[in-house]
């Protein structure tokens, strides 16, 4: 009896480990189709194990998954190196770096999870990308932490100190909610209004994040003894970030040459790579400000408590939001089935 059960499971494992068949866009639900991607879609309504194994198969999500799997390793290495240099428990200057690192790991892990299993069913697809959008919110919160406590203009730090972190968490939630509602409201082929809603919700958060740093640029232009080279490390971050947003919003190059980038070279894959580079440069920019320009404004363990509370609070808010949106997701799935 035991041997037969083991043999049956082994046959199932071998069947899944065998090269998985991929489908053309015409054979998958419109929900799963991406502009300009004509082939390489995974089958849906399979076991969870099937989608986990698909990480090691060739399909049009493989590179999306692996770009952020590699990013997780790079972020862990960066945090490990910083921990070797700083003492996270006793050194306040390192706390923003640690908080940023935790947020970066959260967004990469949520992205990997979403791209891995979203094809299982329409309901899981919508839910997975709500979690992915929470990851984007986490990324914004992490940038807010590292900019505010490590790179702020001192005057803006004092002016915003009481409201900045609550606003940071709130606007991180606005990003998640705006992207989720854009996903639930609009159907493929998505109109530009959907992308605009996503970018606008993220733009509000970006203004808050950039505000304390922008004052340093303004002051530098006004002073004759200030060199913009003292801000080059932040300028590099902005340049790579804006490049990544171009690929995120444009579906270039696959939209221009349909079928040529089904497996490798999609705009979203390039976005993942550039987002990872941006994140690593943000680590470096904060490190430069901490060690060379001494812009760190964190003072005591109350600030660390605020950072930790923000990270935990956003996780709680994100879970509640996903649960509240479940009835809307179910209605959307039913509507999708009617429209087929």
C-alpha positions as CSV (number, residue, x, y, z in Angstrom):
1,X,0.0,0.0,0.0
2,X,2.7,2.4,1.0
3,X,4.9,1.6,-2.0
4,X,2.0,2.2,-4.4
5,X,1.3,5.6,-2.9
6,X,4.9,6.6,-3.2
7,X,5.0,5.3,-6.8
8,X,1.9,7.4,-7.6
9,X,3.3,10.6,-6.2
10,X,6.6,9.9,-7.9
11,X,4.8,9.6,-11.2
12,X,3.1,12.9,-10.5
13,X,6.4,14.6,-9.7
14,X,8.1,13.3,-12.8
15,X,5.1,14.5,-14.9
16,X,5.5,18.0,-13.5
17,X,9.3,18.0,-13.7
18,X,9.0,17.1,-17.4
19,X,9.2,20.1,-19.7
20,X,6.0,22.0,-19.3
21,X,4.0,22.9,-22.3
22,X,3.4,26.6,-22.9
23,X,0.5,28.1,-24.7
24,X,-0.1,30.9,-27.3
25,X,-2.0,34.0,-26.2
26,X,-5.0,32.8,-28.1
27,X,-5.4,29.8,-25.8
28,X,-5.3,31.6,-22.5
29,X,-7.8,33.9,-20.8
30,X,-7.6,37.6,-21.8
31,X,-6.8,38.3,-18.2
32,X,-3.3,36.7,-18.6
33,X,-2.4,38.2,-22.0
34,X,0.3,40.8,-22.2
35,X,0.7,43.3,-25.1
36,X,3.1,42.0,-27.7
37,X,3.7,38.7,-25.9
38,X,2.3,36.0,-28.3
39,X,3.6,32.8,-26.8
40,X,5.0,31.2,-23.6
41,X,2.0,31.4,-21.3
42,X,1.7,28.7,-18.6
43,X,-1.4,26.6,-18.3
44,X,-3.9,27.6,-15.7
45,X,-5.9,25.7,-13.1
46,X,-2.9,23.5,-12.2
47,X,-1.6,22.4,-8.9
48,X,0.5,24.9,-6.8
49,X,3.4,22.5,-7.3
50,X,3.2,23.0,-11.0
51,X,3.7,26.8,-10.7
52,X,6.5,26.4,-8.2
53,X,8.3,24.0,-10.7
54,X,7.6,26.5,-13.5
55,X,10.3,28.7,-11.9
56,X,12.8,26.3,-13.3
57,X,11.0,25.9,-16.7
58,X,11.0,28.1,-19.8
59,X,8.0,30.4,-20.0
60,X,7.2,34.1,-20.3
61,X,7.3,34.6,-16.5
62,X,10.7,32.8,-15.9
63,X,12.8,36.0,-16.3
64,X,10.3,38.1,-14.2
65,X,10.7,35.6,-11.4
66,X,14.5,35.2,-11.5
67,X,15.3,38.9,-11.8
68,X,13.8,39.4,-8.4
69,X,15.0,36.1,-7.0
70,X,18.5,37.4,-7.8
71,X,17.5,40.8,-6.3
72,X,16.6,39.1,-3.0
73,X,20.1,37.6,-2.8
74,X,21.8,40.9,-3.7
75,X,19.7,42.8,-1.1
76,X,20.6,40.2,1.6
77,X,24.3,40.5,0.7
78,X,24.0,44.3,0.9
79,X,22.4,44.1,4.3
80,X,24.9,41.5,5.5
81,X,27.8,43.8,4.4
82,X,26.2,46.8,6.2
83,X,25.7,44.7,9.3
84,X,29.4,43.8,9.2
85,X,30.3,47.5,9.1
86,X,27.6,48.9,11.4
87,X,26.1,47.5,14.6
88,X,22.4,47.5,13.8
89,X,21.4,47.2,17.5
90,X,23.5,50.0,18.9
91,X,24.2,52.3,15.9
92,X,21.3,54.7,15.2
93,X,22.9,55.8,11.8
94,X,22.3,52.3,10.5
95,X,18.6,52.0,11.4
96,X,17.3,53.7,8.2
97,X,19.5,51.3,6.1
98,X,18.0,48.3,7.9
99,X,14.5,49.6,7.6
100,X,15.0,50.2,3.9
101,X,16.5,46.7,3.5
102,X,13.5,45.1,5.1
103,X,11.1,47.0,2.8
104,X,13.2,46.0,-0.3
105,X,13.1,42.3,0.7
106,X,9.4,42.6,1.1
107,X,8.8,44.1,-2.3
108,X,11.1,41.5,-4.0
109,X,9.5,38.5,-2.2
110,X,6.0,39.7,-3.0
111,X,6.9,40.2,-6.7
112,X,8.4,36.7,-6.9
113,X,5.3,35.2,-5.3
114,X,2.9,37.1,-7.6
115,X,4.7,36.2,-10.8
116,X,5.0,32.6,-9.7
117,X,1.4,31.7,-8.9
118,X,-0.8,34.3,-10.5
119,X,-1.7,32.1,-13.4
120,X,-3.4,29.4,-11.2
121,X,-6.8,31.1,-11.4
122,X,-8.4,34.5,-12.1
123,X,-9.2,35.0,-8.4
124,X,-5.6,34.2,-7.4
125,X,-4.3,36.4,-10.2
126,X,-6.1,39.5,-8.9
127,X,-5.2,38.7,-5.3
128,X,-1.5,38.0,-6.1
129,X,-1.2,41.4,-7.9
130,X,-2.8,43.2,-5.0
131,X,0.0,41.7,-2.9
132,X,2.5,42.8,-5.6
133,X,1.1,46.3,-5.4
134,X,1.6,46.2,-1.6
135,X,5.2,45.4,-2.4
136,X,5.4,48.6,-4.5
137,X,3.9,50.4,-1.5
138,X,6.6,48.9,0.7
139,X,9.3,50.0,-1.7
140,X,8.0,53.6,-1.5
141,X,7.9,53.4,2.3
142,X,11.4,52.1,2.4
143,X,12.6,55.0,0.2
144,X,10.8,57.4,2.4
145,X,12.6,56.0,5.5
146,X,16.0,56.1,4.0
147,X,15.6,59.6,2.4
148,X,14.0,61.2,5.5
149,X,16.4,59.9,8.1
150,X,19.6,59.7,6.1
151,X,19.5,62.3,3.3
152,X,17.0,65.0,4.3
153,X,17.7,68.7,4.4
154,X,17.8,69.5,8.2
155,X,15.2,72.3,7.9
156,X,12.7,70.0,6.1
157,X,13.4,67.2,8.6
158,X,12.3,69.4,11.5
159,X,9.3,70.8,9.6
160,X,8.0,67.3,8.6
161,X,9.2,65.2,11.6
162,X,5.8,64.8,13.2
163,X,3.8,63.9,10.1
164,X,6.3,62.4,7.7
165,X,6.2,58.7,8.6
166,X,2.3,58.6,9.0
167,X,2.0,60.2,5.6
168,X,4.6,57.8,4.3
169,X,2.6,54.8,5.3
170,X,-0.7,56.4,4.2
171,X,0.6,57.2,0.7
172,X,2.2,53.7,0.5
173,X,-1.4,52.4,1.0
174,X,-2.7,54.9,-1.6
175,X,-0.2,53.3,-4.1
176,X,-1.5,49.8,-3.3
177,X,-5.1,50.8,-3.5
178,X,-4.8,52.9,-6.6
179,X,-3.0,50.1,-8.5
180,X,-5.5,47.5,-7.2
181,X,-8.5,49.5,-8.3
182,X,-6.9,50.2,-11.7
183,X,-6.5,46.4,-12.1
184,X,-10.0,45.7,-11.0
185,X,-11.7,48.4,-13.0
186,X,-10.1,48.1,-16.4
187,X,-10.0,45.1,-18.7
188,X,-7.4,43.9,-21.3
189,X,-6.4,45.5,-23.5
190,X,-5.8,48.0,-20.8
191,X,-6.4,51.7,-21.7
192,X,-3.8,54.3,-20.9
193,X,-6.1,55.5,-18.2
194,X,-5.2,52.5,-16.1
195,X,-1.5,53.1,-16.3
196,X,-2.1,56.8,-15.6
197,X,-4.0,55.9,-12.4
198,X,-1.1,53.7,-11.3
199,X,1.4,56.4,-12.0
200,X,-0.6,59.2,-10.4
201,X,-1.1,57.2,-7.2
202,X,2.6,56.5,-7.1
203,X,3.4,60.1,-8.0
204,X,1.8,61.4,-4.9
205,X,4.1,59.2,-2.8
206,X,7.1,60.2,-4.9
207,X,6.5,63.9,-4.1
208,X,6.5,63.2,-0.4
209,X,9.7,61.0,-0.7
210,X,11.6,63.5,-2.8
211,X,10.5,66.7,-0.9
212,X,13.2,66.5,1.9
213,X,15.9,65.8,-0.7
214,X,14.8,68.4,-3.2
215,X,15.5,71.1,-0.6
216,X,19.2,70.1,-0.7
217,X,19.3,70.6,-4.5
218,X,17.6,74.0,-4.1
219,X,20.0,75.1,-1.4
220,X,22.9,73.9,-3.5
221,X,21.9,76.0,-6.5
222,X,21.6,79.1,-4.3
223,X,25.0,78.7,-2.6
224,X,28.1,79.6,-4.5
225,X,30.3,77.3,-2.4
226,X,28.1,74.2,-3.1
227,X,29.0,71.6,-5.7
228,X,26.3,69.5,-7.2
229,X,28.8,66.6,-7.1
230,X,27.8,66.3,-3.5
231,X,24.4,65.1,-4.8
232,X,25.6,63.1,-7.8
233,X,24.8,59.8,-6.0
234,X,21.1,60.8,-5.7
235,X,21.0,62.1,-9.3
236,X,22.1,58.7,-10.5
237,X,19.3,57.1,-8.6
238,X,16.7,59.4,-10.2
239,X,18.1,58.7,-13.7
240,X,17.9,54.9,-13.3
241,X,14.5,55.2,-11.6
242,X,12.9,57.2,-14.4
243,X,14.4,54.8,-17.0
244,X,12.7,51.9,-15.1
245,X,9.4,53.7,-15.1
246,X,9.6,54.1,-18.9
247,X,9.8,50.4,-19.4
248,X,7.1,49.7,-16.8
249,X,4.6,52.0,-18.5
250,X,5.4,51.5,-22.2
251,X,5.7,47.7,-22.7
252,X,8.6,48.4,-24.9
253,X,10.1,46.7,-26.9
254,X,7.6,43.8,-27.2
255,X,4.7,46.0,-28.1
256,X,6.6,47.4,-31.0
257,X,7.8,44.0,-32.2
258,X,5.1,41.5,-31.2
259,X,6.4,37.9,-30.7
260,X,10.1,38.8,-30.7
261,X,10.4,39.1,-26.9
262,X,8.0,36.4,-25.7
263,X,10.6,34.9,-23.3
264,X,13.4,37.4,-23.0
265,X,13.7,41.1,-23.3
266,X,10.2,42.2,-22.3
267,X,9.8,45.7,-20.9
268,X,8.6,44.4,-17.5
269,X,11.7,42.2,-17.3
270,X,13.9,45.3,-18.0
271,X,11.9,47.2,-15.4
272,X,12.7,44.5,-12.8
273,X,16.5,44.7,-13.6
274,X,16.5,48.5,-13.5
275,X,14.4,48.5,-10.3
276,X,17.0,46.3,-8.7
277,X,19.9,48.6,-9.9
278,X,17.9,51.6,-8.5
279,X,17.5,49.9,-5.1
280,X,21.2,49.0,-4.9
281,X,22.1,52.6,-5.8
282,X,19.8,53.9,-3.1
283,X,21.6,51.8,-0.5
284,X,24.9,53.4,-1.8
285,X,23.5,56.9,-1.8
286,X,22.3,56.6,1.8
287,X,25.6,55.1,2.8
288,X,27.5,58.0,1.2
289,X,25.3,60.6,3.1
290,X,25.8,58.7,6.4
291,X,29.6,58.3,6.1
292,X,30.7,61.3,4.1
293,X,28.1,64.1,4.3
294,X,26.8,63.3,7.7
295,X,23.2,64.0,6.9
296,X,21.9,61.4,9.3
297,X,19.2,62.9,11.5
298,X,18.0,59.9,13.4
299,X,18.5,60.5,17.1
300,X,17.2,57.8,19.4
301,X,15.4,54.5,19.7
302,X,12.1,56.3,19.4
303,X,12.9,56.9,15.8
304,X,13.7,53.2,15.3
305,X,10.4,52.3,16.9
306,X,8.6,54.6,14.4
307,X,10.4,52.8,11.5
308,X,9.5,49.3,12.8
309,X,5.9,50.4,13.6
310,X,5.5,51.8,10.1
311,X,6.7,48.5,8.5
312,X,4.4,46.4,10.6
313,X,1.4,48.8,10.3
314,X,1.6,48.7,6.5
315,X,1.6,44.9,6.5
316,X,-1.5,44.9,8.7
317,X,-3.2,47.6,6.5
318,X,-2.3,45.7,3.3
319,X,-3.8,42.4,4.6
320,X,-7.0,44.2,5.6
321,X,-7.2,45.9,2.2
322,X,-6.9,42.5,0.4
323,X,-9.6,41.0,2.6
324,X,-11.9,44.0,2.1
325,X,-11.4,43.8,-1.7
326,X,-12.3,40.1,-1.9
327,X,-16.0,40.6,-2.7
328,X,-15.0,43.1,-5.5
329,X,-12.5,40.5,-6.9
330,X,-15.2,37.8,-6.9
331,X,-17.6,40.1,-8.8
332,X,-14.8,40.9,-11.3
333,X,-14.0,37.3,-11.8
334,X,-17.7,36.5,-12.5
335,X,-17.9,39.4,-14.9
336,X,-14.8,38.2,-16.7
337,X,-16.4,34.8,-17.1
338,X,-19.7,36.3,-18.5
339,X,-17.7,38.4,-21.0
340,X,-15.8,35.4,-22.4
